[in-house]
Amino acid sequence: MSSAALWGGGQVIAKRGLEDTSLALFGFIRSASALVFVVLFGLLTTGFPLPSLGLLMVAILGGVLDSFVGTLLYMIALRGSPAYEVVPLANTAPFWGVVAAVVVLGEAPRLVSFAAAVLVILGAYFLSSHRARMGVPISRFGPWLALAAGAVWGIAEIAPTKYCLSQGMAPSTYQLMVVAASGAGWGAYLLVRHRFHAVPRSRKGIGIAVLTGFTNLFLGWLLWLFALGHAPASLISPIRGLVVLFGFLASVLILKERPSKRSGIGVLLIIAGVTLVSIAW
């Protein structure tokens, strides 16, 4: 639940950082700063035990998909759409996480987990705005990019993560691979996107990139890995739906956005889904 709060708040604050800073630079600084925190924490605690090469490759794949591909899709959508719409659509991840846990990991399907995931998805739907009614042009690709980000996040945060941890990979090593792979992806994107030309940036954007690197990629992932190591992935994944609630609140309190009246229904559905899976757990 703590990781959901960190992820939800960080996803919204990122919109401020992207206002005057290159998306590519923002993503690279975010990953690079998180890498520093991960390395320092690992050296001070358990270190980074090396598993087999196969597990390392799976972890790297998970990092590229989740923290580069998924985040890139999300940030592109976030730059041109309200946070209170993009956050719910992108965080349909719980549904995809439950599917991945059952189909890919072979976990026994639980009706309560799917019911909770469905409630979270319905909550995300009701939290989504109808911008046409508000006189704001409807983005043609934004909603689809946000949904694609949700699918990538949901699968990448569950399948490779749970697989590597169940095969004996240390959480510290997995997180190191995720952040390092993410940084490599963002670094390559930065070079291709700007080709050593002047890169738009500001102190605010760089500061927010470092802040979200700490809250989302370092601390949020640290708590998420701890949770996955102590419960079935199909039960943990729907709890990630709280990201929608925290993100919604942050968009109102921090960004001063004005959601639609349907938002109350969405919040209630998400709370119902999280409560259901918590009772079952």
Buried (B, 14 or more C-beta within 10 A) or exposed (E): EBBBBBBBBBBBBBBBBBEEBBBBBBBBBBBBBBBBBBBEBBEEEEEBEEBEEEBBEBBBBBBBBBBBBBBBBBBBBBBEBBBBBBBBBBBBBBBBBBBBBBEBBEBEEBEBBBBBBBBBBBBBBBBBBEBEEEEEEEBEEBBEBBBBBBBBBBBBBBBBBBBBBEEEBBBBBBBBBBBBBBBBBBBEBBEEBBEEEEBEBEEEBBBBBBBBBBBBBBBBBBBBBEBBEEEBBBBBBBBBBBBBBBBBBBBBEBBEBEBBEBBEBBBEBBBBBBEBBEEBB
